[in-house]
Amino acid sequence: MAPLTTEDLIPQILQALSSNADPIQSNVVFPQQPFESLKASLDRLSSRSMVTYEQVEREEALLEPEAETIVSHGSHEARVFEAVRKAMSGLSIQELEKEVGDKTVTKLGSGKAFKEKWIKKDGNSIVALVDSINDVTRDQLRTIQEKRTHEPKILADLKKRKLLKMQKIISFKIGKGPKFALELVKEETDLTAEMLASGSWKTATFKPYNFKALGAEQNAGALHPLNKVRHEFRQIFFEMGFTEMPTNQFVESGFWNFDALFVPQQHPARDLQDTFYISDPKTAGRPRAVDPEDKRDYDEYLENVKQVHQNGKFGSIGYRYPWAEEESLRLVLRTHTTSVSAAMLHKLALKSVNGRVPPARYFSIDRVFRNETVDATHLCEFHQVEGVIADYDLTLGGLMEFMDQFFGKMGVTNLMYKPAYNPYTEPSMEIFSYHEGLGKLIEIGNSGMFRPEMLEPMGLPKDLKVFGFGLSLERPTMIKYGISNIRELLGHGVDLMAIQRNPAVRLDKN
Ligand code: PHE
């Protein structure tokens, strides 16, 4: 039988198992089949419990070419004896050689035949001593040719005579398995509605689960690094008792983005070079209550903001410039989320009872827009992390202590503070931290205590103090993921595969 493919071998193995006593030996039943195809077939059958098998290693005796000649022509000594016996009256050495037809065979064979006392010398001729002999060597080799083995002593002797060699043979001992059948049934991989409807599931054979199989790579969605870092920040805020502000509004009026924050209308931040103005529509309506519970007079609030800018009010001398309502109604892409903080603080004043509002902690993490020249560290849009704490008897020391705690929670310690300026906070502080990796102090945030000029027009009590702080989400993300160009983080230059593969982020929280 020529070597077969696994496909062809499988039915033959099953057939052999059903027509022979169990177990069968592959070397006996399929002597011509190579190890690999046998193994592949058996693996397939045994995975379905149709057969059981065991690998058996044996040594087989294999005849050398000389031994093959002995099996067909007889041993040297037998050939010599046969020649002498046939001659009846004896042969000379030369005649014997001629009769046997091979010098070496004659030489070796006669030596052995003399020793066995089958022949003897009689003068110059050689004569037979017996009528017949047993060609033991030939018989042994013949047995070996058939059975590939013999008694160990005989094998050792013949091996020494270089008539055979031993060869390691791997074969299989094959038995029927619990699910033995003559045919390889189709294995179902899924239980289908049709199978349930027809009832064929009852007799179907199901392919067992391969729990070792590697799963197919899923084309699942992946979180952007900014989202991962944002998640960490949110957790810290929640841990510290903050509530998230609604920031789902990219377009603001100049009023909430600037005027309510006591940013004068000539401030360079309000320049076209710094702020994106909306062209259609250009302006917002006047600020008004959105909450039906809010019965406050917004005209009065607007007037107070105007007064505090233009003429001074609430103990402030103001900026003393003509404040224009049209300017405050211009629509902008918000330049910071402090616009949302302003609206939230104004809303907090609504909770005033007998001149007191409850303390509050708000945060937000969302997108802001600035008309910047794009480079490796600047984009026209980025994300701001913003926090606001409103409470009584707050001090600047308290803000610093809070900042130490807040940044400490993400593993940033040894903060340094530098006096700074924001139109809406006084005092204001930039927050720095020494970055081990970069080997220098880097600015990580901006903060301050909101001015009375901002809070009092809102109707918040005088003794309510409000901390505010802001930082970019991009900077810690870039540091965390080792990204040096912001365009690799946001925008069309982002490598989607990198987004898919990048690891989860864990800020080294204390
Ligand atoms: N709005 C500031 C900025 O854009 C951050 C800030 C928020 C500063 C609140 C003080 C108070 O950098």
Boltz pocket constraint, residues with backbone or C-beta under 6 A from the ligand:
constraints:
  - pocket:
      binder: B
      contacts: [[A, 335], [A, 336], [A, 337], [A, 338], [A, 386], [A, 387], [A, 422], [A, 425], [A, 446], [A, 447], [A, 448], [A, 467], [A, 468], [A, 469], [A, 470], [A, 471]]
      max_distance: 6.0
